[in-house]
Amino acid sequence: MRNVIINHLDLCVGCNRCIRVCPIDEANVAWVEPNGKVKVRVDNDKCIACGLCLTVCHHHSRNYQDDTESFFNDLKIGTQISVFAAPAIRTNFHDYGQLLSLLRSMGVKKIYDVSLGADICTWAHIRYIQKNGPKPIISQPCPAIVNYILTHKNELLKHLSPIHSPMLCTAIFMQKYEKVETKIAALSPCVAKNYEFNASGYVDYNVTFKKIQEYLKHNRISMPMSSSGFDNYEAGLGSLYPMPGGLKECVEHYIGKSLRIDKSEGVDIVYKALDEYAKQPVSKLPVVFDVLNCLEGCNVGTGCEEHTDIFEINSKMDALRQAAIKEDNVAYMDELFKKFDETLRLEDFIRYYTPTPARATHVTQQDIDAAWTSLSKSTEVEKNFSCGACGCNTCLEMAIRVAKGVTVPASCPEKVQKDSDKEHAEAKVFLDNFLKSSEAVVNETNSIGCMIKDINEKMSEVTDAIYSYNQMITDIERISEKVSIISLNASVEAAKAGRHGLAFDVVAKEIRNLAQSSADSASRTKVAS
């Protein structure tokens, strides 16, 4: 079974809205990416496809997939397909007959109304209770409820109604009694129906109302002017099933209020009610517990457009109710049940369940204590802050989720605020120290500046002295040069005097050597300017 709820994590901002509304504690997993951003993904092994995250995700990070594309593609290549339509089609399409006519023009062979399947479902419940006695059962038209029991609440499995949902009753009726041999597609208001169809094997496509509308709009397909109806014989009161308490109303229409039938709907309530149901003694339980995942029933299911006017829906449902309870229709519904008794076998509409328990994540008190530390919560006040912004009702729930590894401390706004305040305080201390250090550096820099100024002044004096010294050396070199010339001339004159000039020649050479030595010394000691 492919995953129904899908993530577009590039659009996720980690706002925790999906966590806040999800009835399953571990169905959403949060983590921190390397860039510090929090992301939340769905864990499809634990998700029951209640679909509420699809409604509350304003960033379009959550979407779902059904079989709409493959359904229309298969029709294009000539695949033989018949269709049944949920009763909610009446409130989701302005003229659903035009849609049925369009589908027939595309190649759909037969089209059945699930309202008839709902009547069969009502008949089967009544006959099952009459045959087996009024034992407590939980209705199962809603696949999200079934998913919850099969995956997370196996102790309720013994109470789960063995009667197939109206959609599956329709599919079974089509195949076993109408001899429909084509593939079967469901026009459905529910994203979770994929699970039910996959488990039973009777239905090949879950084509939701919302995806149909998106497909027609994207492909610019216009509705035909003509309208078409269904291929089955007239249904009774089954068209009321999409309303909250639809099963209850239908059963009570036939047998009155002789049996206690309770109802509950809406994600915020129904799963808590089922948890309470599991704790009750049998003596306190109703014979039928009519439950739906969606608050306004299947008319505003998870696979429907979200802008539907609930008052318009109720108006249409009431019109169907008033038409059904007219005297001539009441007689027809009685005849319908007689027809079911004569032609249908109860055993054909019995479902057998295979539990798929989710892997439980167990945590110890030590794990929770470590989570408290990671959340920077140590006092009772901090542990009971319970703002709810993390998606949990209480801080304890948050700590348990952190301990289980399905969320991160960064999702706690109070911790983020504390960390921010701490970083601010640390930054302020650093800045204060930096300013003090900067002031000291400035003072030292000024002192160094003064020292450099003095050095520059002294260097100027040294430069002047070096210049004077070099001038003296230059004068010495000039004197040495002149003395050397004079001594050379004296040697020449001494040579002319012969032996009388020998002594003078010796003196002249010594003077010349002295001049050369002075010039060499001056050259070695000359300072580069």
Buried (B, 14 or more C-beta within 10 A) or exposed (E): EEBBBBBEEEEBBBBBBBBBBBBBBBBBBBBBEEEEEBBBBBBBEBBBBBBBBBBEBEEEBBEBBBBBEBBBEBBEEEBBBBBBBBBBBBBBBEEBBBBBBBBBEEBBBBBBBBBBBBBBBBBBBBBBBEEEEEEBBBBBBBBBBBBBBBBBBBEBBEBBBBBBBBBBBBBBBBBBEBEBEBBBBBBBBBBBBBBBBEBBEBBBBBBBBBBBBEBBEEEEEEBBEEEBEBBBEEBBBBBBBBBBBBBBBBBBBBBEEEBEBBBBBBBEEBBEBBBEBEEEEEEEBBBBBBBBBBBBBBBBBBBBBEEBEEEEBBEBBEEBBEEBEEEEBBEBBEEBBEEBEEEBEBEBBBBEBEEBEBEEBEBEEEBBEBBBEBBBBEEEEBBEBBEBBBBBEBBBBBBBBBBBBBBBBBBBBBBBEBBEEEEEEEEEEEEEEEEEEEEEEEEEEEEEEEEEEEEEEEEEEEEEEBEEBBEEBEEBBEBBBEBBEBBBEBBEEBEEEEEEBEEBBEBBBEBBEBBBEBBEBBEEEBEEE
